[in-house]
Amino acid sequence: MNRFFDIPSDLQHDWLGLIGLHLREALLPVLGGLLLALPLAQLCVRLRWLYPPVLWVTTVLYAIPSLAFFVVLIDYTGQTELTVMIPLTVYSLVVLVPAIVDGVRSVPQETLAAATAMGFGPVRRYVQVQLPIAVPAIIAGLRVATVSSISLVSVGMLIGNQGALGNLLHDAQIYNRPELAWNSVITSAALAVLADAALVVVRVVLTPWMPSATRGAKSKSKSAGARPDPAVPALEDAAR
């Protein structure tokens, strides 16, 4: 067990240090992708003709192998974390843009009309009404993007040991220590599960109007009309 956590000195980090590095390289691109996807998705909602080409571009970019991205970027960003995080940011868009667009489009027209009647402009309506109601869809997209990003960080081991926990896979071959490979795989999988669980908790906190899993069956057995409209708390909170 001691050898399992005995990290070679050439990685310049201990086990906890590699975990922190892995989370930074995985989560910052997801955050950057979200910040890019929010205004882009709003444009796609307002200009429906824009959505198909945007979706096509993000899909094509996602299809580009990460190694090819590294080769293009390395002349500009060098063998740094940035070279790993830029492709991960781009990859996250293929999940986040459709999730946000679908979530925003699911907002009832009656809710938008009510918000407009209350004096909400387009920006305020988007931020205070549409996005809160679209939170479940956005969180669902974030869950997929986060788990994918955590797994893809390991590819960074190909450019100067920038793969965080993935660097253990490289050292496992060099030093003939298979326990390092197991460490990388198990720890990365655990981080993905924990990150996914954390986002589920965030969704529960941000959407108190949604029934929990334990109450879902009971709610269905009663009446569908008994469930509160998510637009109501969103409008009430925005009007305060």
Rosetta silent file (secondary structure, phi, psi, omega in degrees, C-alpha in Angstrom):
SEQUENCE: MNRFFDIPSDLQHDWLGLIGLHLREALLPVLGGLLLALPLAQLCVRLRWLYPPVLWVTTVLYAIPSLAFFVVLIDYTGQTELTVMIPLTVYSLVVLVPAIVDGVRSVPQETLAAATAMGFGPVRRYVQVQLPIAVPAIIAGLRVATVSSISLVSVGMLIGNQGALGNLLHDAQIYNRPELAWNSVITSAALAVLADAALVVVRVVLTPWMPSATRGAKSKSKSAGARPDPAVPALEDAAR
SCORE:     score description
SCORE:     0.000 S_00000001
   1 L     0.000  -34.114  179.146    0.000    0.000    0.000 S_00000001
   2 L   -63.143  -37.966  179.362    2.902    2.346    0.709 S_00000001
   3 H   -67.809  -25.789  179.036    4.154    1.894   -2.848 S_00000001
   4 H   -61.652  -37.107 -178.672    0.657    2.764   -4.102 S_00000001
   5 H  -103.225    6.251  179.470    1.088    6.307   -2.733 S_00000001
   6 L   -85.301   94.222 -175.212    4.857    6.492   -3.292 S_00000001
   7 L   -85.375  129.726  178.228    4.940    9.030   -6.128 S_00000001
   8 L   -56.830  144.909 -175.100    8.215    9.280   -8.113 S_00000001
   9 H   -68.294  -20.484 -177.577   10.103   12.499   -7.497 S_00000001
  10 H   -69.130  -14.205  178.194   10.265   13.378  -11.198 S_00000001
  11 H   -83.680  -12.208  174.225    6.556   14.340  -11.066 S_00000001
  12 L    60.929   20.566  176.387    7.362   17.119   -8.561 S_00000001
  13 L  -146.383  150.035  168.925    4.098   16.510   -6.681 S_00000001
  14 L   -85.981 -174.926 -175.492    2.869   14.165   -4.001 S_00000001
  15 H   -61.393  -45.776  179.393   -0.414   12.276   -4.377 S_00000001
  16 H   -66.295  -34.879  177.679   -2.572   15.132   -3.028 S_00000001
  17 H   -64.504  -38.512  177.184   -0.671   17.591   -5.173 S_00000001
  18 H   -67.046  -36.342  177.528   -1.471   15.568   -8.293 S_00000001
  19 H   -63.796  -46.055  178.384   -5.145   15.481   -7.298 S_00000001
  20 H   -61.672  -41.022  178.171   -5.221   19.269   -6.923 S_00000001
  21 H   -64.788  -41.017 -179.505   -3.451   19.695  -10.256 S_00000001
  22 H   -63.790  -44.172  179.956   -5.852   17.262  -11.939 S_00000001
  23 H   -65.484  -38.549  179.074   -8.912   19.077  -10.611 S_00000001
  24 H   -64.361  -45.121 -178.086   -7.532   22.455  -11.695 S_00000001
  25 H   -71.043  -22.326 -178.536   -6.794   21.264  -15.226 S_00000001
  26 H   -92.299  -40.703 -172.127  -10.215   19.573  -15.476 S_00000001
  27 H   -84.821  -34.139  178.305  -12.585   22.041  -13.803 S_00000001
  28 H   -61.413  -41.345  175.122  -11.240   25.347  -15.099 S_00000001
  29 H   -62.326  -36.370  177.800  -11.941   24.337  -18.724 S_00000001
  30 H   -65.496  -41.926  177.085  -15.508   23.380  -17.784 S_00000001
  31 H   -63.375  -43.921  177.557  -15.974   26.758  -16.115 S_00000001
  32 H   -62.801  -40.270  177.611  -14.493   28.502  -19.159 S_00000001
  33 H   -63.672  -37.864  178.198  -16.740   26.474  -21.440 S_00000001
  34 H   -64.946  -42.581  179.767  -19.787   27.451  -19.390 S_00000001
  35 H   -64.940  -32.502  176.498  -18.909   31.150  -19.606 S_00000001
  36 H   -77.431  -36.941 -174.215  -18.575   30.824  -23.389 S_00000001
  37 H   -72.736  -31.884 -176.876  -21.683   28.660  -23.781 S_00000001
  38 H   -60.165  -55.759  178.350  -24.080   30.960  -21.886 S_00000001
  39 H   -68.896  -33.863  179.686  -24.019   33.929  -24.312 S_00000001
  40 H   -65.016  -40.904  178.640  -23.569   31.623  -27.316 S_00000001
  41 H   -66.288  -37.314  178.590  -26.633   29.603  -26.336 S_00000001
  42 H   -64.293  -39.047  175.920  -28.674   32.775  -25.874 S_00000001
  43 H   -61.953  -40.257 -179.738  -27.759   33.855  -29.403 S_00000001
  44 H   -67.808  -30.062  177.910  -28.876   30.446  -30.668 S_00000001
  45 H   -73.385  -42.271 -178.827  -32.182   30.824  -28.831 S_00000001
  46 H   -75.010  -36.559  179.636  -32.843   34.291  -30.222 S_00000001
  47 L  -115.034   89.863 -172.828  -31.556   33.477  -33.711 S_00000001
  48 H   -60.418  -30.808 -179.686  -32.805   29.965  -34.404 S_00000001
  49 H   -67.072  -18.533 -177.493  -30.994   29.758  -37.738 S_00000001
  50 H   -80.017  -23.677 -173.896  -27.685   30.107  -35.872 S_00000001
  51 H   -62.173  -48.898 -179.408  -28.103   26.963  -33.777 S_00000001
  52 H   -57.501  -47.296  179.122  -27.445   24.304  -36.489 S_00000001
  53 H   -66.082  -35.775  177.660  -24.128   25.822  -37.685 S_00000001
  54 H   -63.636  -44.158  178.797  -22.969   26.412  -34.087 S_00000001
  55 H   -63.347  -38.221  178.471  -23.804   22.809  -33.209 S_00000001
  56 H   -64.610  -43.807 -179.125  -21.992   21.640  -36.344 S_00000001
  57 H   -64.529  -46.069 -179.282  -18.859   23.631  -35.500 S_00000001
  58 H   -64.276  -35.001  178.508  -18.724   22.429  -31.882 S_00000001
  59 H   -67.967  -41.831  178.225  -19.213   18.834  -33.034 S_00000001
  60 H   -63.836  -43.104  178.696  -16.404   19.115  -35.590 S_00000001
  61 H   -63.222  -37.053  179.066  -14.087   20.639  -32.975 S_00000001
  62 H   -66.686  -29.776 -178.236  -14.941   17.838  -30.563 S_00000001
  63 H   -75.634  -14.058  179.245  -14.004   15.297  -33.243 S_00000001
  64 L   -72.529  125.433  178.648  -10.455   16.708  -33.471 S_00000001
  65 L   -59.445  144.171 -178.662   -8.103   14.434  -31.475 S_00000001
  66 H   -60.686  -34.375  179.804   -6.572   16.113  -28.445 S_00000001
  67 H   -62.748  -38.154  176.943   -3.070   15.255  -29.671 S_00000001
  68 H   -65.173  -38.688  175.485   -3.711   17.232  -32.868 S_00000001
  69 H   -60.091  -43.989 -178.738   -4.867   20.168  -30.729 S_00000001
  70 H   -60.962  -41.726 -178.286   -1.650   19.934  -28.711 S_00000001
  71 H   -62.413  -39.148 -179.971    0.496   19.993  -31.848 S_00000001
  72 H   -70.641  -41.580 -172.998   -1.230   23.176  -33.054 S_00000001
  73 H   -81.819  -26.081 -169.521   -1.136   24.941  -29.681 S_00000001
  74 H   -62.449  -27.018  177.503    2.281   23.947  -28.445 S_00000001
  75 H   -70.598  -21.149 -176.717    4.030   26.534  -30.643 S_00000001
  76 H  -104.390  -38.011 -175.762    1.992   29.279  -28.951 S_00000001
  77 H  -110.575   -7.151  177.717    1.438   28.081  -25.386 S_00000001
  78 L    71.160 -170.611  178.393    4.361   25.684  -24.964 S_00000001
  79 L   -85.450   71.724 -176.227    4.342   22.566  -22.801 S_00000001
  80 L  -127.100  173.107  177.110    2.077   24.127  -20.188 S_00000001
  81 H   -61.433  -32.671 -178.014   -1.263   23.485  -18.512 S_00000001
  82 H   -60.455  -35.364  178.711   -2.833   25.988  -20.890 S_00000001
  83 H   -63.858  -29.872  177.453   -2.097   23.684  -23.820 S_00000001
  84 H   -81.704  -40.448 -171.568   -4.184   21.006  -22.096 S_00000001
  85 H   -75.334  -30.391  179.909   -6.987   23.253  -20.866 S_00000001
  86 H   -61.860  -49.739  177.058   -7.774   25.015  -24.167 S_00000001
  87 H   -61.027  -37.353  179.835   -8.855   21.808  -25.972 S_00000001
  88 H   -65.182  -36.001  175.941  -10.863   20.717  -22.926 S_00000001
  89 H   -63.282  -44.572  179.166  -12.667   24.056  -22.941 S_00000001
  90 H   -64.090  -42.266 -179.340  -13.518   23.638  -26.613 S_00000001
  91 H   -61.941  -34.912 -176.822  -14.671   20.047  -26.071 S_00000001
  92 H   -66.513  -23.154 -177.317  -17.071   21.091  -23.310 S_00000001
  93 H   -64.673  -31.657 -177.067  -19.011   23.330  -25.707 S_00000001
  94 H   -66.692  -20.884  177.371  -20.460   20.374  -27.607 S_00000001
  95 H   -97.560  -44.282 -171.803  -22.287   19.354  -24.425 S_00000001
  96 H   -72.717  -39.953 -178.725  -22.976   22.685  -22.745 S_00000001
  97 H   -61.211  -51.361  178.202  -24.390   24.645  -25.689 S_00000001
  98 H   -62.836  -35.610 -179.843  -27.176   22.121  -26.497 S_00000001
  99 H   -63.292  -44.550 -179.162  -27.943   21.668  -22.783 S_00000001
 100 H   -69.619  -42.374  179.574  -28.410   25.404  -22.234 S_00000001
 101 H   -60.624  -46.845  179.938  -30.355   25.896  -25.463 S_00000001
 102 H   -64.036  -39.752  179.816  -32.736   23.046  -24.646 S_00000001
 103 H   -65.645  -43.627 -179.662  -33.155   24.276  -21.072 S_00000001
 104 H   -68.303  -38.651  179.636  -33.893   27.864  -22.091 S_00000001
 105 H   -68.438  -19.658 -179.868  -36.278   26.796  -24.844 S_00000001
 106 L   -77.615   -9.450  179.372  -38.220   24.727  -22.307 S_00000001
 107 L   -67.960  127.118 -178.329  -39.318   27.887  -20.479 S_00000001
 108 L   -60.539  144.156  178.765  -43.070   28.367  -21.133 S_00000001
 109 H   -62.681  -31.136  178.568  -44.017   31.307  -23.319 S_00000001
 110 H   -63.068  -36.151  178.462  -46.515   32.375  -20.648 S_00000001
 111 H   -66.929  -42.679  178.373  -43.630   32.791  -18.221 S_00000001
 112 H   -64.545  -40.032  178.481  -41.680   34.933  -20.671 S_00000001
 113 H   -64.487  -39.515  178.500  -44.766   37.042  -21.342 S_00000001
 114 H   -65.171  -41.448  179.158  -45.297   37.518  -17.598 S_00000001
 115 H   -64.724  -40.917  177.721  -41.666   38.551  -17.109 S_00000001
 116 H   -63.272  -40.205  178.867  -41.921   41.029  -19.988 S_00000001
 117 H   -65.343  -26.977  178.413  -45.120   42.466  -18.490 S_00000001
 118 L   -83.173    1.372  175.410  -43.256   42.968  -15.216 S_00000001
 119 L    95.323   14.494  179.863  -40.726   45.147  -17.042 S_00000001
 120 L   -77.387  129.780  173.078  -37.916   42.644  -17.540 S_00000001
 121 L   -80.863  175.919 -177.547  -35.600   43.429  -20.440 S_00000001
 122 H   -57.940  -44.421 -177.740  -34.032   40.665  -22.574 S_00000001
 123 H   -68.080  -47.658 -179.169  -30.850   40.396  -20.493 S_00000001
 124 H   -64.194  -37.302  178.529  -32.600   40.481  -17.130 S_00000001
 125 H   -64.923  -38.780 -179.882  -35.214   37.984  -18.347 S_00000001
 126 H   -67.871  -45.423 -174.720  -32.476   35.628  -19.513 S_00000001
 127 H   -76.057  -41.806 -171.685  -30.422   35.847  -16.319 S_00000001
 128 H   -97.698  -13.808 -178.614  -33.193   35.986  -13.706 S_00000001
 129 H  -120.449  -57.377 -174.077  -35.959   33.917  -15.298 S_00000001
 130 H   -67.906  -47.390 -177.964  -34.801   31.645  -18.118 S_00000001
 131 H   -63.768  -44.737  177.923  -31.505   30.453  -16.642 S_00000001
 132 H   -58.230  -39.355  179.430  -32.935   29.562  -13.189 S_00000001
 133 H   -70.759  -29.127 -179.244  -35.670   27.488  -14.830 S_00000001
 134 L   -85.550    2.765 -176.536  -33.080   25.884  -17.125 S_00000001
 135 H   -53.495  -45.958  179.929  -30.825   24.900  -14.200 S_00000001
 136 H   -56.574  -42.691  179.966  -31.694   21.153  -14.325 S_00000001
 137 H   -68.885  -38.315  179.912  -30.732   20.934  -17.998 S_00000001
 138 H   -66.056  -44.582  179.013  -27.587   23.015  -17.460 S_00000001
 139 H   -62.693  -38.511  177.528  -26.461   20.886  -14.511 S_00000001
 140 H   -59.855  -42.641  176.752  -27.071   17.747  -16.582 S_00000001
 141 H   -66.054  -39.342  178.802  -24.744   19.143  -19.255 S_00000001
 142 H   -64.060  -35.920  178.995  -22.174   20.160  -16.643 S_00000001
 143 H   -62.495  -45.458  179.291  -22.160   16.643  -15.224 S_00000001
 144 H   -65.775  -45.849 -178.057  -21.292   15.139  -18.599 S_00000001
 145 H   -64.191  -38.692 -177.996  -18.713   17.831  -19.397 S_00000001
 146 H   -67.902  -47.912  179.486  -17.048   17.552  -15.967 S_00000001
 147 H   -62.279  -41.318  178.496  -16.698   13.766  -15.994 S_00000001
 148 H   -63.811  -42.284 -178.997  -15.396   13.875  -19.562 S_00000001
 149 H   -65.405  -40.162  179.242  -12.883   16.601  -18.706 S_00000001
 150 H   -61.807  -37.150  179.828  -11.574   14.703  -15.674 S_00000001
 151 H   -74.862  -34.666 -175.225  -10.907   11.674  -17.847 S_00000001
 152 H   -79.477  -17.998 -179.956   -9.306   13.623  -20.710 S_00000001
 153 H   -57.137  -34.689 -175.838   -6.797   15.513  -18.554 S_00000001
 154 H   -59.203  -23.622  179.764   -4.626   12.395  -18.446 S_00000001
 155 H   -63.748  -21.780 -179.885   -3.830   12.809  -22.153 S_00000001
 156 H   -62.957  -10.384  177.846   -1.687   15.785  -21.146 S_00000001
 157 H   -63.405  -17.134 -178.331    1.033   13.320  -20.102 S_00000001
 158 H   -76.303  -14.513 -178.446    2.048   13.358  -23.784 S_00000001
 159 L  -122.698   78.782  173.411    3.294   16.960  -23.564 S_00000001
 160 L    68.553   43.644  176.791    5.854   17.328  -20.852 S_00000001
 161 L    54.302   49.378  176.598    4.072   15.646  -17.949 S_00000001
 162 L  -106.318   22.542 -177.379    1.041   17.956  -18.012 S_00000001
 163 L  -100.044    8.552  179.012   -1.452   15.140  -17.407 S_00000001
 164 H    54.866 -118.359  179.903   -1.596   15.394  -13.585 S_00000001
 165 H   -62.249  -25.544  177.091   -2.728   11.935  -12.433 S_00000001
 166 H   -64.165  -22.996  178.000   -2.216   10.726  -16.005 S_00000001
 167 H   -62.598  -25.043  178.750    1.525   11.214  -15.502 S_00000001
 168 H   -65.135  -30.066  178.011    1.422    8.163  -13.244 S_00000001
 169 H   -64.652  -39.725  178.803    0.575    6.036  -16.289 S_00000001
 170 H   -66.486  -45.394 -178.769    3.805    7.179  -17.940 S_00000001
 171 H   -69.994  -27.384  177.697    5.899    6.532  -14.845 S_00000001
 172 H   -61.662  -34.416  178.335    4.275    3.131  -14.360 S_00000001
 173 H   -77.798  -40.643 -177.086    5.882    2.064  -17.630 S_00000001
 174 H   -64.509  -46.980 -174.806    9.239    3.729  -16.987 S_00000001
 175 L   -96.579    5.213 -179.243    9.722    2.298  -13.495 S_00000001
 176 L    53.256   51.513 -179.375    7.820   -0.955  -14.103 S_00000001
 177 L  -125.942   88.439 -177.346    5.411   -0.137  -11.272 S_00000001
 178 H   -61.579  -22.512  179.726    1.860   -1.190  -12.228 S_00000001
 179 H   -64.540  -25.247  176.610    0.522    0.116   -8.911 S_00000001
 180 H   -68.309  -38.033  177.176    1.073    3.652  -10.238 S_00000001
 181 H   -65.413  -42.507  176.733   -1.256    2.917  -13.149 S_00000001
 182 H   -62.163  -39.384  177.176   -3.872    1.564  -10.739 S_00000001
 183 H   -58.682  -46.841 -179.205   -3.448    4.695   -8.637 S_00000001
 184 H   -61.530  -48.252 -176.282   -4.091    6.903  -11.676 S_00000001
 185 H   -66.204  -48.672 -176.140   -7.167    4.972  -12.824 S_00000001
 186 H   -66.086  -44.745 -178.197   -8.790    4.546   -9.407 S_00000001
 187 H   -66.034  -41.542  178.670   -8.139    8.112   -8.250 S_00000001
 188 H   -63.080  -42.515  178.914   -9.399    9.631  -11.524 S_00000001
 189 H   -64.107  -40.475  179.065  -12.561    7.513  -11.365 S_00000001
 190 H   -64.418  -41.179  178.628  -13.137    8.527   -7.739 S_00000001
 191 H   -63.304  -39.550  178.986  -12.733   12.215   -8.603 S_00000001
 192 H   -64.114  -42.727  179.464  -15.261   11.860  -11.435 S_00000001
 193 H   -64.954  -43.757 -179.589  -17.805   10.206   -9.137 S_00000001
 194 H   -66.150  -41.010  178.660  -17.321   12.830   -6.409 S_00000001
 195 H   -64.502  -40.421  178.523  -17.563   15.722   -8.879 S_00000001
 196 H   -63.955  -42.962  178.679  -20.741   14.255  -10.345 S_00000001
 197 H   -64.003  -38.195  179.171  -22.249   13.845   -6.863 S_00000001
 198 H   -63.376  -39.520  178.846  -21.318   17.435   -5.985 S_00000001
 199 H   -68.818  -32.915  174.854  -23.155   18.717   -9.069 S_00000001
 200 H   -62.984  -41.550  177.959  -26.228   16.689   -8.114 S_00000001
 201 H   -63.638  -41.678  177.943  -26.180   18.422   -4.711 S_00000001
 202 H   -60.677  -42.084  178.589  -25.853   21.803   -6.443 S_00000001
 203 H   -62.745  -41.128  179.432  -28.860   20.980   -8.601 S_00000001
 204 H   -64.198  -41.015 -178.952  -30.928   20.021   -5.554 S_00000001
 205 H   -68.208  -40.462 -175.680  -29.976   23.256   -3.777 S_00000001
 206 H   -81.225  -15.617 -178.113  -30.693   25.476   -6.789 S_00000001
 207 L  -126.903   66.903 -179.074  -33.982   23.791   -7.713 S_00000001
 208 L   -65.552  -16.896 -179.719  -35.953   23.360   -4.482 S_00000001
 209 L   -77.888  -14.240 -179.312  -39.192   23.232   -6.482 S_00000001
 210 L   -82.853  137.968  178.542  -38.210   19.928   -8.097 S_00000001
 211 L   -68.225  142.931  177.264  -39.345   16.748   -6.304 S_00000001
 212 L   -74.853  168.439 -177.522  -36.571   14.600   -4.884 S_00000001
 213 H   -63.868  -33.549 -177.508  -36.051   11.039   -6.063 S_00000001
 214 H   -74.355  -23.011 -179.899  -37.564    9.636   -2.890 S_00000001
 215 H  -100.956   -2.854 -175.304  -40.688   11.705   -3.314 S_00000001
 216 H   -61.008  -44.757 -178.047  -40.982   11.277   -7.074 S_00000001
 217 H   -65.921  -39.675  179.648  -43.172    8.167   -6.938 S_00000001
 218 H   -65.312  -38.705 -179.147  -45.466    9.682   -4.322 S_00000001
 219 H   -65.587  -38.728 -179.598  -45.844   12.863   -6.352 S_00000001
 220 H   -69.370  -31.937 -177.767  -46.804   10.908   -9.464 S_00000001
 221 H   -72.485  -17.711  177.547  -49.342    8.838   -7.550 S_00000001
 222 L   -87.275 -109.651  178.888  -51.180   12.005   -6.561 S_00000001
 223 L  -134.877  142.596 -179.032  -51.853   14.488   -9.321 S_00000001
 224 H   -64.565  -29.987 -178.899  -49.560   15.944  -11.931 S_00000001
 225 H   -74.265   -9.152 -178.775  -51.079   19.367  -11.343 S_00000001
 226 H   -78.722  -16.905  179.757  -49.992   19.324   -7.725 S_00000001
 227 L   -74.599  134.382 -178.035  -46.363   19.880   -8.671 S_00000001
 228 L   -67.983  144.739  177.085  -45.335   23.536   -8.442 S_00000001
 229 L   -74.599  122.505 -179.675  -44.537   25.365  -11.637 S_00000001
 230 L   -60.933  -19.973  179.826  -40.777   26.181  -11.648 S_00000001
 231 H   -69.411  -28.463 -176.440  -41.592   29.480  -13.326 S_00000001
 232 H   -65.338  -55.422  178.080  -43.394   30.735  -10.228 S_00000001
 233 H   -63.690  -31.123  179.627  -40.436   30.782   -7.790 S_00000001
 234 H   -65.262  -44.023  179.605  -38.141   32.055  -10.537 S_00000001
 235 H   -68.888  -37.906 -179.865  -40.371   35.043  -11.217 S_00000001
 236 H   -64.671  -43.728  179.320  -40.924   35.686   -7.503 S_00000001
 237 H   -65.809  -38.668 -177.891  -37.174   35.668   -6.805 S_00000001
 238 H   -70.014  -29.416 -177.244  -36.437   37.875   -9.821 S_00000001
 239 H   -78.382  -14.327 -178.299  -39.062   40.422   -8.816 S_00000001
 240 L   -73.700    0.000    0.000  -37.550   40.938   -5.377 S_00000001
